[in-house]
């Protein structure tokens, strides 16, 4: 089983569980599927690092947000990241009539929270603002967008 096959399993688990499923639930379902498909070959133990991103406190993350524009969106997202002592390195934003898109590159090397906690905090901010906020570790983002 290769990285691309694992990625497909994780994406399918996320699709079937729905957007509101926690990363821990997706991880559990994906690992169970891999165990069933892999049999006793030990792949899950060998490549368990694929699922370790939620506990990481090093590297950078990509935060994307989109939805209906309103006051305080960037402020609230920035405050959520600041609460975990994340360092916002770059921001790109576009307003299209009443809608907005936002992308941030965030350094979590000195963050007070692991990536999983940052994602949970952003999910709460997303619900409060009524928008979608997604966060991925840069390594995963690069792997998914490799040609």
Chimera marker file (.cmm) of the C-alpha trace (Angstrom):
<marker_set name="trace">
<marker id="1" x="0.000" y="0.000" z="0.000" r="1" g="1" b="0" radius="0.5"/>
<marker id="2" x="1.484" y="3.349" z="-0.999" r="1" g="1" b="0" radius="0.5"/>
<marker id="3" x="0.989" y="6.951" z="0.164" r="1" g="1" b="0" radius="0.5"/>
<marker id="4" x="-1.514" y="7.703" z="-2.612" r="1" g="1" b="0" radius="0.5"/>
<marker id="5" x="-3.674" y="4.718" z="-1.620" r="1" g="1" b="0" radius="0.5"/>
<marker id="6" x="-3.613" y="5.833" z="2.017" r="1" g="1" b="0" radius="0.5"/>
<marker id="7" x="-4.575" y="9.364" z="0.979" r="1" g="1" b="0" radius="0.5"/>
<marker id="8" x="-7.549" y="7.988" z="-0.980" r="1" g="1" b="0" radius="0.5"/>
<marker id="9" x="-8.692" y="5.964" z="2.040" r="1" g="1" b="0" radius="0.5"/>
<marker id="10" x="-8.440" y="9.011" z="4.319" r="1" g="1" b="0" radius="0.5"/>
<marker id="11" x="-10.293" y="11.205" z="1.802" r="1" g="1" b="0" radius="0.5"/>
<marker id="12" x="-13.047" y="8.601" z="1.419" r="1" g="1" b="0" radius="0.5"/>
<marker id="13" x="-13.369" y="8.249" z="5.202" r="1" g="1" b="0" radius="0.5"/>
<marker id="14" x="-13.659" y="12.037" z="5.528" r="1" g="1" b="0" radius="0.5"/>
<marker id="15" x="-16.233" y="12.172" z="2.703" r="1" g="1" b="0" radius="0.5"/>
<marker id="16" x="-18.378" y="9.416" z="4.210" r="1" g="1" b="0" radius="0.5"/>
<marker id="17" x="-18.135" y="10.762" z="7.762" r="1" g="1" b="0" radius="0.5"/>
<marker id="18" x="-18.959" y="14.313" z="6.703" r="1" g="1" b="0" radius="0.5"/>
<marker id="19" x="-17.217" y="17.649" z="7.068" r="1" g="1" b="0" radius="0.5"/>
<marker id="20" x="-17.945" y="17.933" z="10.785" r="1" g="1" b="0" radius="0.5"/>
<marker id="21" x="-16.186" y="14.650" z="11.674" r="1" g="1" b="0" radius="0.5"/>
<marker id="22" x="-13.224" y="15.149" z="13.986" r="1" g="1" b="0" radius="0.5"/>
<marker id="23" x="-9.746" y="14.342" z="12.714" r="1" g="1" b="0" radius="0.5"/>
<marker id="24" x="-9.484" y="11.671" z="15.410" r="1" g="1" b="0" radius="0.5"/>
<marker id="25" x="-12.614" y="9.921" z="14.074" r="1" g="1" b="0" radius="0.5"/>
<marker id="26" x="-11.353" y="10.096" z="10.478" r="1" g="1" b="0" radius="0.5"/>
<marker id="27" x="-7.980" y="8.743" z="11.626" r="1" g="1" b="0" radius="0.5"/>
<marker id="28" x="-9.617" y="5.834" z="13.463" r="1" g="1" b="0" radius="0.5"/>
<marker id="29" x="-11.858" y="4.881" z="10.521" r="1" g="1" b="0" radius="0.5"/>
<marker id="30" x="-9.005" y="5.189" z="8.006" r="1" g="1" b="0" radius="0.5"/>
<marker id="31" x="-6.631" y="3.107" z="10.130" r="1" g="1" b="0" radius="0.5"/>
<marker id="32" x="-9.261" y="0.387" z="10.549" r="1" g="1" b="0" radius="0.5"/>
<marker id="33" x="-9.808" y="0.318" z="6.776" r="1" g="1" b="0" radius="0.5"/>
<marker id="34" x="-6.059" y="0.093" z="6.175" r="1" g="1" b="0" radius="0.5"/>
<marker id="35" x="-5.744" y="-2.737" z="8.721" r="1" g="1" b="0" radius="0.5"/>
<marker id="36" x="-8.515" y="-4.682" z="6.972" r="1" g="1" b="0" radius="0.5"/>
<marker id="37" x="-7.001" y="-4.111" z="3.540" r="1" g="1" b="0" radius="0.5"/>
<marker id="38" x="-3.421" y="-4.674" z="4.656" r="1" g="1" b="0" radius="0.5"/>
<marker id="39" x="-4.047" y="-7.836" z="6.649" r="1" g="1" b="0" radius="0.5"/>
<marker id="40" x="-1.145" y="-8.686" z="8.954" r="1" g="1" b="0" radius="0.5"/>
<marker id="41" x="1.593" y="-7.035" z="6.908" r="1" g="1" b="0" radius="0.5"/>
<marker id="42" x="2.289" y="-4.436" z="9.599" r="1" g="1" b="0" radius="0.5"/>
<marker id="43" x="1.872" y="-1.461" z="7.298" r="1" g="1" b="0" radius="0.5"/>
<marker id="44" x="-0.081" y="0.585" z="9.835" r="1" g="1" b="0" radius="0.5"/>
<marker id="45" x="2.626" y="0.252" z="12.478" r="1" g="1" b="0" radius="0.5"/>
<marker id="46" x="5.396" y="0.979" z="9.970" r="1" g="1" b="0" radius="0.5"/>
<marker id="47" x="3.730" y="4.054" z="8.528" r="1" g="1" b="0" radius="0.5"/>
<marker id="48" x="1.845" y="5.347" z="11.563" r="1" g="1" b="0" radius="0.5"/>
<marker id="49" x="3.591" y="8.725" z="11.060" r="1" g="1" b="0" radius="0.5"/>
<marker id="50" x="1.063" y="9.452" z="8.302" r="1" g="1" b="0" radius="0.5"/>
<marker id="51" x="-1.469" y="10.081" z="11.082" r="1" g="1" b="0" radius="0.5"/>
<marker id="52" x="0.763" y="12.021" z="13.480" r="1" g="1" b="0" radius="0.5"/>
<marker id="53" x="0.108" y="15.509" z="12.137" r="1" g="1" b="0" radius="0.5"/>
<marker id="54" x="-2.516" y="16.375" z="14.761" r="1" g="1" b="0" radius="0.5"/>
<marker id="55" x="0.033" y="16.229" z="17.571" r="1" g="1" b="0" radius="0.5"/>
<marker id="56" x="2.710" y="18.164" z="15.721" r="1" g="1" b="0" radius="0.5"/>
<marker id="57" x="4.016" y="21.456" z="17.003" r="1" g="1" b="0" radius="0.5"/>
<marker id="58" x="6.607" y="22.028" z="14.314" r="1" g="1" b="0" radius="0.5"/>
<marker id="59" x="6.503" y="23.267" z="10.763" r="1" g="1" b="0" radius="0.5"/>
<marker id="60" x="3.863" y="25.374" z="9.110" r="1" g="1" b="0" radius="0.5"/>
<marker id="61" x="0.160" y="25.051" z="8.442" r="1" g="1" b="0" radius="0.5"/>
<marker id="62" x="-2.079" y="26.372" z="5.681" r="1" g="1" b="0" radius="0.5"/>
<marker id="63" x="-5.336" y="27.946" z="6.875" r="1" g="1" b="0" radius="0.5"/>
<marker id="64" x="-8.039" y="28.618" z="4.295" r="1" g="1" b="0" radius="0.5"/>
<marker id="65" x="-11.366" y="30.268" z="4.954" r="1" g="1" b="0" radius="0.5"/>
<marker id="66" x="-14.318" y="31.191" z="2.771" r="1" g="1" b="0" radius="0.5"/>
<marker id="67" x="-17.902" y="32.277" z="3.083" r="1" g="1" b="0" radius="0.5"/>
<marker id="68" x="-20.126" y="35.308" z="3.229" r="1" g="1" b="0" radius="0.5"/>
<marker id="69" x="-18.145" y="38.450" z="4.025" r="1" g="1" b="0" radius="0.5"/>
<marker id="70" x="-18.708" y="40.307" z="7.269" r="1" g="1" b="0" radius="0.5"/>
<marker id="71" x="-16.861" y="42.407" z="9.835" r="1" g="1" b="0" radius="0.5"/>
<marker id="72" x="-14.219" y="40.835" z="12.053" r="1" g="1" b="0" radius="0.5"/>
<marker id="73" x="-13.479" y="37.676" z="10.077" r="1" g="1" b="0" radius="0.5"/>
<marker id="74" x="-9.717" y="38.170" z="9.788" r="1" g="1" b="0" radius="0.5"/>
<marker id="75" x="-9.616" y="39.564" z="13.315" r="1" g="1" b="0" radius="0.5"/>
<marker id="76" x="-11.338" y="36.497" z="14.797" r="1" g="1" b="0" radius="0.5"/>
<marker id="77" x="-9.233" y="34.001" z="12.844" r="1" g="1" b="0" radius="0.5"/>
<marker id="78" x="-6.053" y="35.886" z="13.774" r="1" g="1" b="0" radius="0.5"/>
<marker id="79" x="-7.083" y="35.984" z="17.439" r="1" g="1" b="0" radius="0.5"/>
<marker id="80" x="-7.728" y="32.233" z="17.429" r="1" g="1" b="0" radius="0.5"/>
<marker id="81" x="-4.219" y="31.661" z="16.073" r="1" g="1" b="0" radius="0.5"/>
<marker id="82" x="-2.715" y="34.213" z="18.472" r="1" g="1" b="0" radius="0.5"/>
<marker id="83" x="-4.335" y="32.456" z="21.437" r="1" g="1" b="0" radius="0.5"/>
<marker id="84" x="-2.144" y="29.438" z="20.591" r="1" g="1" b="0" radius="0.5"/>
<marker id="85" x="0.876" y="31.699" z="19.973" r="1" g="1" b="0" radius="0.5"/>
<marker id="86" x="1.007" y="30.892" z="16.263" r="1" g="1" b="0" radius="0.5"/>
<marker id="87" x="2.975" y="33.172" z="13.934" r="1" g="1" b="0" radius="0.5"/>
<marker id="88" x="1.093" y="34.311" z="10.806" r="1" g="1" b="0" radius="0.5"/>
<marker id="89" x="3.730" y="34.484" z="8.062" r="1" g="1" b="0" radius="0.5"/>
<marker id="90" x="1.623" y="35.429" z="5.038" r="1" g="1" b="0" radius="0.5"/>
<marker id="91" x="-1.995" y="36.288" z="4.237" r="1" g="1" b="0" radius="0.5"/>
<marker id="92" x="-3.865" y="36.416" z="0.945" r="1" g="1" b="0" radius="0.5"/>
<marker id="93" x="-7.478" y="37.577" z="0.847" r="1" g="1" b="0" radius="0.5"/>
<marker id="94" x="-9.977" y="38.249" z="-1.915" r="1" g="1" b="0" radius="0.5"/>
<marker id="95" x="-13.435" y="39.823" z="-1.601" r="1" g="1" b="0" radius="0.5"/>
<marker id="96" x="-15.861" y="39.023" z="-4.432" r="1" g="1" b="0" radius="0.5"/>
<marker id="97" x="-19.050" y="41.001" z="-3.893" r="1" g="1" b="0" radius="0.5"/>
<marker id="98" x="-20.520" y="39.578" z="-0.671" r="1" g="1" b="0" radius="0.5"/>
<marker id="99" x="-18.145" y="36.589" z="-0.511" r="1" g="1" b="0" radius="0.5"/>
<marker id="100" x="-14.543" y="36.275" z="0.618" r="1" g="1" b="0" radius="0.5"/>
<marker id="101" x="-11.670" y="33.809" z="0.427" r="1" g="1" b="0" radius="0.5"/>
<marker id="102" x="-8.644" y="33.816" z="2.678" r="1" g="1" b="0" radius="0.5"/>
<marker id="103" x="-5.417" y="31.834" z="2.807" r="1" g="1" b="0" radius="0.5"/>
<marker id="104" x="-2.807" y="32.059" z="5.569" r="1" g="1" b="0" radius="0.5"/>
<marker id="105" x="0.613" y="30.513" z="5.990" r="1" g="1" b="0" radius="0.5"/>
<marker id="106" x="1.140" y="29.999" z="9.727" r="1" g="1" b="0" radius="0.5"/>
<marker id="107" x="4.265" y="28.918" z="11.617" r="1" g="1" b="0" radius="0.5"/>
<marker id="108" x="3.435" y="26.609" z="14.543" r="1" g="1" b="0" radius="0.5"/>
<marker id="109" x="7.045" y="25.950" z="15.577" r="1" g="1" b="0" radius="0.5"/>
<marker id="110" x="6.683" y="27.947" z="18.819" r="1" g="1" b="0" radius="0.5"/>
<marker id="111" x="2.945" y="27.407" z="19.257" r="1" g="1" b="0" radius="0.5"/>
<marker id="112" x="1.538" y="26.694" z="22.703" r="1" g="1" b="0" radius="0.5"/>
<marker id="113" x="-0.971" y="24.216" z="21.217" r="1" g="1" b="0" radius="0.5"/>
<marker id="114" x="-0.522" y="21.120" z="19.038" r="1" g="1" b="0" radius="0.5"/>
<marker id="115" x="-1.963" y="21.219" z="15.535" r="1" g="1" b="0" radius="0.5"/>
<marker id="116" x="-5.052" y="19.208" z="16.529" r="1" g="1" b="0" radius="0.5"/>
<marker id="117" x="-5.985" y="21.811" z="19.155" r="1" g="1" b="0" radius="0.5"/>
<marker id="118" x="-5.430" y="24.638" z="16.681" r="1" g="1" b="0" radius="0.5"/>
<marker id="119" x="-7.804" y="22.880" z="14.255" r="1" g="1" b="0" radius="0.5"/>
<marker id="120" x="-10.440" y="22.450" z="16.979" r="1" g="1" b="0" radius="0.5"/>
<marker id="121" x="-10.167" y="26.126" z="17.947" r="1" g="1" b="0" radius="0.5"/>
<marker id="122" x="-10.505" y="27.180" z="14.303" r="1" g="1" b="0" radius="0.5"/>
<marker id="123" x="-13.574" y="24.922" z="13.965" r="1" g="1" b="0" radius="0.5"/>
<marker id="124" x="-15.213" y="26.757" z="16.876" r="1" g="1" b="0" radius="0.5"/>
<marker id="125" x="-14.340" y="30.106" z="15.297" r="1" g="1" b="0" radius="0.5"/>
<marker id="126" x="-15.797" y="28.836" z="12.020" r="1" g="1" b="0" radius="0.5"/>
<marker id="127" x="-19.092" y="27.988" z="13.723" r="1" g="1" b="0" radius="0.5"/>
<marker id="128" x="-19.214" y="31.341" z="15.520" r="1" g="1" b="0" radius="0.5"/>
<marker id="129" x="-18.639" y="33.281" z="12.286" r="1" g="1" b="0" radius="0.5"/>
<marker id="130" x="-20.816" y="31.047" z="10.090" r="1" g="1" b="0" radius="0.5"/>
<marker id="131" x="-18.005" y="30.424" z="7.596" r="1" g="1" b="0" radius="0.5"/>
<marker id="132" x="-15.757" y="27.499" z="6.599" r="1" g="1" b="0" radius="0.5"/>
<marker id="133" x="-12.209" y="27.380" z="7.949" r="1" g="1" b="0" radius="0.5"/>
<marker id="134" x="-9.874" y="24.539" z="6.979" r="1" g="1" b="0" radius="0.5"/>
<marker id="135" x="-6.358" y="23.889" z="8.275" r="1" g="1" b="0" radius="0.5"/>
<marker id="136" x="-3.783" y="21.452" z="6.924" r="1" g="1" b="0" radius="0.5"/>
<marker id="137" x="-0.185" y="20.844" z="7.822" r="1" g="1" b="0" radius="0.5"/>
<marker id="138" x="2.032" y="22.191" z="5.047" r="1" g="1" b="0" radius="0.5"/>
<marker id="139" x="3.532" y="18.732" z="4.432" r="1" g="1" b="0" radius="0.5"/>
<marker id="140" x="0.074" y="17.279" z="3.736" r="1" g="1" b="0" radius="0.5"/>
<marker id="141" x="-0.879" y="20.290" z="1.608" r="1" g="1" b="0" radius="0.5"/>
<marker id="142" x="2.264" y="19.892" z="-0.527" r="1" g="1" b="0" radius="0.5"/>
<marker id="143" x="1.746" y="16.131" z="-0.886" r="1" g="1" b="0" radius="0.5"/>
<marker id="144" x="-1.865" y="16.592" z="-1.989" r="1" g="1" b="0" radius="0.5"/>
<marker id="145" x="-0.946" y="19.221" z="-4.576" r="1" g="1" b="0" radius="0.5"/>
<marker id="146" x="2.071" y="17.475" z="-6.028" r="1" g="1" b="0" radius="0.5"/>
<marker id="147" x="1.881" y="16.951" z="-9.785" r="1" g="1" b="0" radius="0.5"/>
<link id1="1" id2="2" r="1" g="1" b="0" radius="0.2"/>
<link id1="2" id2="3" r="1" g="1" b="0" radius="0.2"/>
<link id1="3" id2="4" r="1" g="1" b="0" radius="0.2"/>
<link id1="4" id2="5" r="1" g="1" b="0" radius="0.2"/>
<link id1="5" id2="6" r="1" g="1" b="0" radius="0.2"/>
<link id1="6" id2="7" r="1" g="1" b="0" radius="0.2"/>
<link id1="7" id2="8" r="1" g="1" b="0" radius="0.2"/>
<link id1="8" id2="9" r="1" g="1" b="0" radius="0.2"/>
<link id1="9" id2="10" r="1" g="1" b="0" radius="0.2"/>
<link id1="10" id2="11" r="1" g="1" b="0" radius="0.2"/>
<link id1="11" id2="12" r="1" g="1" b="0" radius="0.2"/>
<link id1="12" id2="13" r="1" g="1" b="0" radius="0.2"/>
<link id1="13" id2="14" r="1" g="1" b="0" radius="0.2"/>
<link id1="14" id2="15" r="1" g="1" b="0" radius="0.2"/>
<link id1="15" id2="16" r="1" g="1" b="0" radius="0.2"/>
<link id1="16" id2="17" r="1" g="1" b="0" radius="0.2"/>
<link id1="17" id2="18" r="1" g="1" b="0" radius="0.2"/>
<link id1="18" id2="19" r="1" g="1" b="0" radius="0.2"/>
<link id1="19" id2="20" r="1" g="1" b="0" radius="0.2"/>
<link id1="20" id2="21" r="1" g="1" b="0" radius="0.2"/>
<link id1="21" id2="22" r="1" g="1" b="0" radius="0.2"/>
<link id1="22" id2="23" r="1" g="1" b="0" radius="0.2"/>
<link id1="23" id2="24" r="1" g="1" b="0" radius="0.2"/>
<link id1="24" id2="25" r="1" g="1" b="0" radius="0.2"/>
<link id1="25" id2="26" r="1" g="1" b="0" radius="0.2"/>
<link id1="26" id2="27" r="1" g="1" b="0" radius="0.2"/>
<link id1="27" id2="28" r="1" g="1" b="0" radius="0.2"/>
<link id1="28" id2="29" r="1" g="1" b="0" radius="0.2"/>
<link id1="29" id2="30" r="1" g="1" b="0" radius="0.2"/>
<link id1="30" id2="31" r="1" g="1" b="0" radius="0.2"/>
<link id1="31" id2="32" r="1" g="1" b="0" radius="0.2"/>
<link id1="32" id2="33" r="1" g="1" b="0" radius="0.2"/>
<link id1="33" id2="34" r="1" g="1" b="0" radius="0.2"/>
<link id1="34" id2="35" r="1" g="1" b="0" radius="0.2"/>
<link id1="35" id2="36" r="1" g="1" b="0" radius="0.2"/>
<link id1="36" id2="37" r="1" g="1" b="0" radius="0.2"/>
<link id1="37" id2="38" r="1" g="1" b="0" radius="0.2"/>
<link id1="38" id2="39" r="1" g="1" b="0" radius="0.2"/>
<link id1="39" id2="40" r="1" g="1" b="0" radius="0.2"/>
<link id1="40" id2="41" r="1" g="1" b="0" radius="0.2"/>
<link id1="41" id2="42" r="1" g="1" b="0" radius="0.2"/>
<link id1="42" id2="43" r="1" g="1" b="0" radius="0.2"/>
<link id1="43" id2="44" r="1" g="1" b="0" radius="0.2"/>
<link id1="44" id2="45" r="1" g="1" b="0" radius="0.2"/>
<link id1="45" id2="46" r="1" g="1" b="0" radius="0.2"/>
<link id1="46" id2="47" r="1" g="1" b="0" radius="0.2"/>
<link id1="47" id2="48" r="1" g="1" b="0" radius="0.2"/>
<link id1="48" id2="49" r="1" g="1" b="0" radius="0.2"/>
<link id1="49" id2="50" r="1" g="1" b="0" radius="0.2"/>
<link id1="50" id2="51" r="1" g="1" b="0" radius="0.2"/>
<link id1="51" id2="52" r="1" g="1" b="0" radius="0.2"/>
<link id1="52" id2="53" r="1" g="1" b="0" radius="0.2"/>
<link id1="53" id2="54" r="1" g="1" b="0" radius="0.2"/>
<link id1="54" id2="55" r="1" g="1" b="0" radius="0.2"/>
<link id1="55" id2="56" r="1" g="1" b="0" radius="0.2"/>
<link id1="56" id2="57" r="1" g="1" b="0" radius="0.2"/>
<link id1="57" id2="58" r="1" g="1" b="0" radius="0.2"/>
<link id1="58" id2="59" r="1" g="1" b="0" radius="0.2"/>
<link id1="59" id2="60" r="1" g="1" b="0" radius="0.2"/>
<link id1="60" id2="61" r="1" g="1" b="0" radius="0.2"/>
<link id1="61" id2="62" r="1" g="1" b="0" radius="0.2"/>
<link id1="62" id2="63" r="1" g="1" b="0" radius="0.2"/>
<link id1="63" id2="64" r="1" g="1" b="0" radius="0.2"/>
<link id1="64" id2="65" r="1" g="1" b="0" radius="0.2"/>
<link id1="65" id2="66" r="1" g="1" b="0" radius="0.2"/>
<link id1="66" id2="67" r="1" g="1" b="0" radius="0.2"/>
<link id1="67" id2="68" r="1" g="1" b="0" radius="0.2"/>
<link id1="68" id2="69" r="1" g="1" b="0" radius="0.2"/>
<link id1="69" id2="70" r="1" g="1" b="0" radius="0.2"/>
<link id1="70" id2="71" r="1" g="1" b="0" radius="0.2"/>
<link id1="71" id2="72" r="1" g="1" b="0" radius="0.2"/>
<link id1="72" id2="73" r="1" g="1" b="0" radius="0.2"/>
<link id1="73" id2="74" r="1" g="1" b="0" radius="0.2"/>
<link id1="74" id2="75" r="1" g="1" b="0" radius="0.2"/>
<link id1="75" id2="76" r="1" g="1" b="0" radius="0.2"/>
<link id1="76" id2="77" r="1" g="1" b="0" radius="0.2"/>
<link id1="77" id2="78" r="1" g="1" b="0" radius="0.2"/>
<link id1="78" id2="79" r="1" g="1" b="0" radius="0.2"/>
<link id1="79" id2="80" r="1" g="1" b="0" radius="0.2"/>
<link id1="80" id2="81" r="1" g="1" b="0" radius="0.2"/>
<link id1="81" id2="82" r="1" g="1" b="0" radius="0.2"/>
<link id1="82" id2="83" r="1" g="1" b="0" radius="0.2"/>
<link id1="83" id2="84" r="1" g="1" b="0" radius="0.2"/>
<link id1="84" id2="85" r="1" g="1" b="0" radius="0.2"/>
<link id1="85" id2="86" r="1" g="1" b="0" radius="0.2"/>
<link id1="86" id2="87" r="1" g="1" b="0" radius="0.2"/>
<link id1="87" id2="88" r="1" g="1" b="0" radius="0.2"/>
<link id1="88" id2="89" r="1" g="1" b="0" radius="0.2"/>
<link id1="89" id2="90" r="1" g="1" b="0" radius="0.2"/>
<link id1="90" id2="91" r="1" g="1" b="0" radius="0.2"/>
<link id1="91" id2="92" r="1" g="1" b="0" radius="0.2"/>
<link id1="92" id2="93" r="1" g="1" b="0" radius="0.2"/>
<link id1="93" id2="94" r="1" g="1" b="0" radius="0.2"/>
<link id1="94" id2="95" r="1" g="1" b="0" radius="0.2"/>
<link id1="95" id2="96" r="1" g="1" b="0" radius="0.2"/>
<link id1="96" id2="97" r="1" g="1" b="0" radius="0.2"/>
<link id1="97" id2="98" r="1" g="1" b="0" radius="0.2"/>
<link id1="98" id2="99" r="1" g="1" b="0" radius="0.2"/>
<link id1="99" id2="100" r="1" g="1" b="0" radius="0.2"/>
<link id1="100" id2="101" r="1" g="1" b="0" radius="0.2"/>
<link id1="101" id2="102" r="1" g="1" b="0" radius="0.2"/>
<link id1="102" id2="103" r="1" g="1" b="0" radius="0.2"/>
<link id1="103" id2="104" r="1" g="1" b="0" radius="0.2"/>
<link id1="104" id2="105" r="1" g="1" b="0" radius="0.2"/>
<link id1="105" id2="106" r="1" g="1" b="0" radius="0.2"/>
<link id1="106" id2="107" r="1" g="1" b="0" radius="0.2"/>
<link id1="107" id2="108" r="1" g="1" b="0" radius="0.2"/>
<link id1="108" id2="109" r="1" g="1" b="0" radius="0.2"/>
<link id1="109" id2="110" r="1" g="1" b="0" radius="0.2"/>
<link id1="110" id2="111" r="1" g="1" b="0" radius="0.2"/>
<link id1="111" id2="112" r="1" g="1" b="0" radius="0.2"/>
<link id1="112" id2="113" r="1" g="1" b="0" radius="0.2"/>
<link id1="113" id2="114" r="1" g="1" b="0" radius="0.2"/>
<link id1="114" id2="115" r="1" g="1" b="0" radius="0.2"/>
<link id1="115" id2="116" r="1" g="1" b="0" radius="0.2"/>
<link id1="116" id2="117" r="1" g="1" b="0" radius="0.2"/>
<link id1="117" id2="118" r="1" g="1" b="0" radius="0.2"/>
<link id1="118" id2="119" r="1" g="1" b="0" radius="0.2"/>
<link id1="119" id2="120" r="1" g="1" b="0" radius="0.2"/>
<link id1="120" id2="121" r="1" g="1" b="0" radius="0.2"/>
<link id1="121" id2="122" r="1" g="1" b="0" radius="0.2"/>
<link id1="122" id2="123" r="1" g="1" b="0" radius="0.2"/>
<link id1="123" id2="124" r="1" g="1" b="0" radius="0.2"/>
<link id1="124" id2="125" r="1" g="1" b="0" radius="0.2"/>
<link id1="125" id2="126" r="1" g="1" b="0" radius="0.2"/>
<link id1="126" id2="127" r="1" g="1" b="0" radius="0.2"/>
<link id1="127" id2="128" r="1" g="1" b="0" radius="0.2"/>
<link id1="128" id2="129" r="1" g="1" b="0" radius="0.2"/>
<link id1="129" id2="130" r="1" g="1" b="0" radius="0.2"/>
<link id1="130" id2="131" r="1" g="1" b="0" radius="0.2"/>
<link id1="131" id2="132" r="1" g="1" b="0" radius="0.2"/>
<link id1="132" id2="133" r="1" g="1" b="0" radius="0.2"/>
<link id1="133" id2="134" r="1" g="1" b="0" radius="0.2"/>
<link id1="134" id2="135" r="1" g="1" b="0" radius="0.2"/>
<link id1="135" id2="136" r="1" g="1" b="0" radius="0.2"/>
<link id1="136" id2="137" r="1" g="1" b="0" radius="0.2"/>
<link id1="137" id2="138" r="1" g="1" b="0" radius="0.2"/>
<link id1="138" id2="139" r="1" g="1" b="0" radius="0.2"/>
<link id1="139" id2="140" r="1" g="1" b="0" radius="0.2"/>
<link id1="140" id2="141" r="1" g="1" b="0" radius="0.2"/>
<link id1="141" id2="142" r="1" g="1" b="0" radius="0.2"/>
<link id1="142" id2="143" r="1" g="1" b="0" radius="0.2"/>
<link id1="143" id2="144" r="1" g="1" b="0" radius="0.2"/>
<link id1="144" id2="145" r="1" g="1" b="0" radius="0.2"/>
<link id1="145" id2="146" r="1" g="1" b="0" radius="0.2"/>
<link id1="146" id2="147" r="1" g="1" b="0" radius="0.2"/>
</marker_set>
